[in-house]
Amino acid sequence: MRALPRHSTPAQGGCLWFPSLLATLRAAGLKRGFYMFPYCLPKVMKSPATIEKFKQGPVGTMTVIPSGPPAMPKFLGMWFAYCLIISFFVAYLTGRTVAPGADYLAVFRVAGTAAFLAYGLGQLSNGIWKGQPWGMTLKEVIDGLIYGLLTAGTFGWLWPR
């Protein structure tokens, strides 16, 4: 779940899903998974034929999810569980480093840093390793900052006095 817009429209340079492309992907019988193209085994990565395939392009990755309408209740449930897991570890770290009765800002600082590390900085690897555009990666990091600040505010507000 994102706080900032993530998808671009065709007018903004987004992908136009031409019917022929979708038909080709359906005919390939792709199963759920993460695909890289062109694909090669590491032992042939430096062969002239493989290098030529990469030069010709396109080079990319693609995530295939099961066909059908998006299962928003399932996704929201998984997001909620993800937030609870992060909050558990933020609570553990904050509880071990900040004494009960500490002032709001002391709790905010520790909880916010830990939550930002979990929600925000982990997104940088998408720009480094997956080729995600840095603009999108920056939006995800800002989302992580927003979630980190909200988490920090909640911990500061509910911290035992």
Summary of the structure (lengths in Angstrom):
residues: 161
radius of gyration: 21.2
end to end distance: 32.4
largest distance: 67.0
contacts: 365
relative contact order: 0.12
helix: 62%
strand: 6%
